[in-house]
């Protein structure tokens, strides 16, 4: 089974969590795109969506699905998104698509976070995938120096500006043994908007697609 086929399986499985008349939080990336395509098949049964990126909002609108701003709807019943890495404890690294801040906001505002991924994303320890850190532009060099002190090797993501007008530092070589604490520590650095660790608010359900179908891991 190819990764694309595995992603399709979990995109379809996530639809089973959606109830009629809900406003659905929708993530960003290749797996989230497949979920959007599946959601389009039931678009007349939902009230609409809140998107974690302009790219996802555009795809949703292209399917004729209504997109709200989060401020228009308040808290959400569900958020569905992919991940770059996940552990069995449902701690995640996200942000490969540079939408981590809006993803984190929508996840925080959602009662249930369903993470969908192919099974190659399941790891014992986070950190093989470089940790994205979104920073205010003027703080880029300062934050990079602080991340070096934490044992990381930050690399500026060239040519990328987030939907909020910020920059991304991708931090390589971090040993993330305590993701909850590291998430908090990095977020306290002046100039950091947020980082791609979703540990303080991780997923509630992880759906992994693989050769044996869909495996569900819950908190």
C-alpha positions as CSV (number, residue, x, y, z in Angstrom):
1,X,0.0,0.0,0.0
2,X,1.3,3.4,-0.9
3,X,1.4,6.3,1.6
4,X,-1.3,8.0,-0.6
5,X,-3.6,5.0,-0.3
6,X,-3.0,4.9,3.4
7,X,-3.9,8.6,3.7
8,X,-7.1,8.0,1.7
9,X,-8.1,5.3,4.1
10,X,-7.8,7.6,7.2
11,X,-9.5,10.5,5.4
12,X,-12.5,8.3,4.8
13,X,-12.4,6.9,8.4
14,X,-12.4,10.5,9.8
15,X,-15.7,11.2,8.1
16,X,-17.4,8.8,10.4
17,X,-16.7,11.2,13.3
18,X,-18.6,14.1,11.6
19,X,-22.2,14.7,12.7
20,X,-24.9,16.6,10.8
21,X,-25.1,20.4,11.2
22,X,-21.6,20.7,12.7
23,X,-19.1,23.3,11.9
24,X,-15.9,21.3,11.3
25,X,-12.4,22.4,12.0
26,X,-10.2,21.4,9.0
27,X,-6.4,21.2,8.9
28,X,-3.7,21.7,6.3
29,X,-1.5,19.5,4.2
30,X,-1.8,16.5,1.9
31,X,-3.8,14.3,4.2
32,X,-6.1,17.1,5.2
33,X,-6.7,17.8,1.5
34,X,-8.0,14.2,1.1
35,X,-10.3,14.7,4.1
36,X,-11.6,17.9,2.5
37,X,-12.4,16.0,-0.7
38,X,-14.3,13.4,1.4
39,X,-16.1,16.1,3.4
40,X,-17.3,17.6,0.1
41,X,-19.4,14.4,-0.4
42,X,-21.5,15.4,2.7
43,X,-21.3,19.2,2.4
44,X,-25.0,19.6,2.4
45,X,-25.2,17.9,5.8
46,X,-22.8,20.2,7.7
47,X,-23.2,23.9,8.6
48,X,-19.7,24.7,7.4
49,X,-16.0,24.7,8.3
50,X,-13.2,26.6,9.9
51,X,-9.9,26.3,8.0
52,X,-6.4,26.4,9.6
53,X,-4.9,28.0,6.4
54,X,-5.7,30.0,3.4
55,X,-4.8,27.1,1.2
56,X,-7.3,24.8,2.9
57,X,-10.0,27.6,2.9
58,X,-9.5,27.9,-0.9
59,X,-9.9,24.1,-1.4
60,X,-13.0,24.0,0.8
61,X,-14.6,26.9,-1.1
62,X,-13.7,25.2,-4.4
63,X,-15.9,22.3,-3.3
64,X,-18.7,24.8,-2.4
65,X,-18.2,24.3,1.4
66,X,-18.9,27.3,3.5
67,X,-15.8,28.6,5.4
68,X,-16.3,30.6,8.7
69,X,-13.8,32.6,10.7
70,X,-13.3,31.0,14.1
71,X,-14.5,34.2,15.7
72,X,-17.9,33.8,14.0
73,X,-18.6,30.4,15.5
74,X,-16.8,30.0,18.8
75,X,-15.7,26.6,20.0
76,X,-15.9,23.7,17.6
77,X,-17.0,20.1,18.1
78,X,-14.2,18.6,16.1
79,X,-10.9,19.3,14.3
80,X,-9.4,17.0,11.7
81,X,-5.8,17.3,10.6
82,X,-2.6,15.4,9.7
83,X,0.8,15.3,11.4
84,X,4.4,15.1,10.5
85,X,5.1,12.8,13.5
86,X,3.1,11.3,16.3
87,X,3.8,9.1,19.3
88,X,1.5,6.5,20.8
89,X,0.9,9.2,23.6
90,X,-0.7,11.3,20.9
91,X,2.0,14.0,21.1
92,X,2.6,15.5,17.6
93,X,5.0,17.5,15.5
94,X,3.1,19.6,13.0
95,X,4.0,22.6,10.8
96,X,5.6,21.1,7.7
97,X,3.0,23.2,5.8
98,X,3.8,26.4,7.8
99,X,0.3,26.6,9.2
100,X,1.2,25.6,12.8
101,X,-0.1,28.7,14.6
102,X,-3.6,28.6,13.1
103,X,-3.6,24.8,13.4
104,X,-2.8,25.1,17.1
105,X,-5.6,27.8,17.6
106,X,-8.2,25.7,15.9
107,X,-7.2,22.6,17.8
108,X,-7.3,24.4,21.1
109,X,-10.9,25.6,20.2
110,X,-12.1,22.1,19.4
111,X,-13.6,19.6,21.7
112,X,-12.1,16.6,19.9
113,X,-9.0,16.5,17.7
114,X,-8.8,13.7,15.2
115,X,-5.3,13.2,13.8
116,X,-5.1,11.3,10.5
117,X,-1.8,10.0,9.0
118,X,-0.2,7.1,7.3
119,X,1.6,4.7,9.7
120,X,5.1,5.9,8.8
121,X,4.3,9.0,10.9
122,X,4.2,6.9,14.2
123,X,7.5,7.2,16.1
124,X,8.8,6.2,19.5
125,X,10.4,9.7,20.1
126,X,9.6,12.9,18.3
127,X,12.4,14.8,16.6
128,X,13.5,13.1,13.5
129,X,11.2,15.5,11.6
130,X,12.7,19.0,12.2
131,X,10.6,21.0,14.6
132,X,9.0,24.1,13.0
133,X,9.1,27.3,15.1
134,X,7.1,30.3,13.9
135,X,8.8,33.6,14.8
136,X,8.2,37.3,14.4
137,X,10.6,38.4,11.6
138,X,12.7,40.7,13.7
139,X,13.4,38.0,16.3
140,X,14.7,35.4,13.8
141,X,18.4,35.5,14.7
142,X,17.7,36.0,18.4
143,X,15.4,33.0,18.6
144,X,17.8,30.9,16.5
145,X,20.6,31.5,19.1
146,X,18.3,30.4,21.9
147,X,17.3,27.3,20.1
148,X,21.0,26.4,19.7
149,X,21.3,26.7,23.5
150,X,18.5,24.1,23.8
151,X,20.6,21.7,21.7
152,X,18.9,22.3,18.3
153,X,20.2,23.3,14.9
154,X,17.8,25.9,13.5
155,X,17.5,26.4,9.8
156,X,15.6,29.3,8.3
157,X,12.9,28.1,5.9
158,X,13.8,30.2,2.8
159,X,11.1,31.8,0.8
160,X,8.3,31.0,3.3
161,X,6.0,33.5,5.0
162,X,3.2,32.2,7.1
163,X,-0.5,33.3,6.6
164,X,0.2,35.6,9.6
165,X,3.2,37.2,8.0
166,X,5.9,35.4,10.1
167,X,9.0,33.3,9.4
168,X,9.7,29.6,10.2
169,X,12.8,28.1,11.7
170,X,13.1,24.4,11.3
171,X,15.0,22.9,14.3
172,X,17.0,19.8,13.5
173,X,18.8,17.5,16.0
174,X,16.5,18.0,19.0
175,X,16.1,15.1,21.4
176,X,12.4,15.6,22.4
177,X,12.1,13.4,25.5
178,X,9.7,15.7,27.2
179,X,7.5,17.3,24.5
180,X,5.1,19.0,27.0
181,X,8.0,20.8,28.7
182,X,9.9,21.6,25.5
183,X,6.8,23.1,23.9
184,X,6.3,25.4,26.9
185,X,10.0,26.3,27.0
186,X,10.2,27.3,23.4
187,X,6.9,29.2,23.5
188,X,8.3,31.4,26.3
189,X,11.2,32.7,24.1
190,X,10.6,36.3,23.1
191,X,9.7,36.5,19.5
192,X,8.3,33.0,19.2
193,X,4.7,32.9,18.0
194,X,4.4,29.2,18.6
195,X,6.2,25.9,17.8
196,X,5.1,22.7,16.1
197,X,4.9,20.6,19.2
198,X,1.3,19.6,19.9
199,X,1.8,18.0,23.3
200,X,0.0,20.3,25.8
201,X,-3.0,19.8,23.6
202,X,-2.3,16.7,21.6
203,X,-4.7,14.6,19.6
204,X,-7.6,12.8,21.2
205,X,-7.8,10.1,18.5
206,X,-5.0,9.1,16.1
207,X,-6.1,7.2,12.9
208,X,-3.2,5.5,11.1
209,X,-3.5,4.0,7.7
210,X,-1.4,1.1,6.6
211,X,-1.4,-2.3,4.9
212,X,-3.8,-3.7,7.6
213,X,-6.3,-0.9,7.2
214,X,-6.9,1.8,9.8
215,X,-5.5,1.5,13.3
216,X,-7.1,3.7,16.0
217,X,-5.1,5.0,19.0
218,X,-6.9,6.9,21.7
219,X,-5.8,8.9,24.7
